[in-house]
Each structure stands twice: as C-alpha cells, then as structure tokens.
Amino acid sequence: MTGSVRKEIAFRGRVQGVGFRYTARSLARGFDVAGYVRNMPDGSVELVAEGPAEEVGRFVDALKARMASYIEGAREEDGEPAGRFRGFEVAF
C-alpha cells in the first residue's frame, strides 16, 4: 500500500455498549480507509485503520468528534500498513 499509513488506537472510557463499533464502521464508509474495530476484554475498543494519511486522519477525527462524550482517553500508535484489509469491518 504505497503512500498509506496505519493507525492503531485503543479508546478508553464508556466505549462499549454505546454503538461505538457500529458508528466507526458507518463513518468509515465516507473515507478511503480499511481496517477494523473491536471490543477488547479490558473494556477498551481497538481501532486499526489503513489508507492515505489524510483520509485516515479525517476518519479518526470524525470518530473522535462523534463519540467524544464516551471517550476518556486514547493510546495511539503508528504502524506499517499491511494492506490485507478489504474494507472496514466490526471484528469479533
């Protein structure tokens, strides 16, 4: 995936049971991103998004804005894009 970036974000707060994953999936449809979002056993939500840097940034910003009242914190890491995702999905 030349020119692509990968963001891995662990969102903390009241992020499970509030439609976070489905909101992320819905928002992702408006951006050129691929990856997944899933609930984690510790109560956080993990998001992995790959795509053009501007698209990934705009997607993450839109998700943070939409879910701001539920997010208490987030740990973000950049990684190497794997290019193995086909679209953006809720993972279980």
Residue, then its C-alpha position, 0 to 999 in steps of 0.5 A: m500500500t504505497g503512500s498509506v499509513r496505519k493507525e492503531i488506537a485503543f479508546r478508553g472510557r464508556v466505549q462499549g455498549v454505546g454503538f461505538r463499533y457500529t458508528a466507526r464502521s458507518l463513518a468509515r464508509g465516507f473515507d478511503v480507509a480499511g481496517y477494523v474495530r473491536n471490543m477488547p476484554d479490558g473494556s477498551v475498543e481497538l481501532v486499526a485503520e489503513g489508507p492515505a494519511e489524510e483520509v485516515g486522519r479525517f476518519v479518526d477525527a470524525l470518530k473522535a468528534r462523534m463519540a467524544s462524550y464516551i471517550e476518556g482517553a486514547r493510546e495511539e500508535d503508528g504502524e506499517p500498513a499491511g494492506r490485507f484489509r478489504g474494507f472496514e469491518v466490526a471484528f469479533 
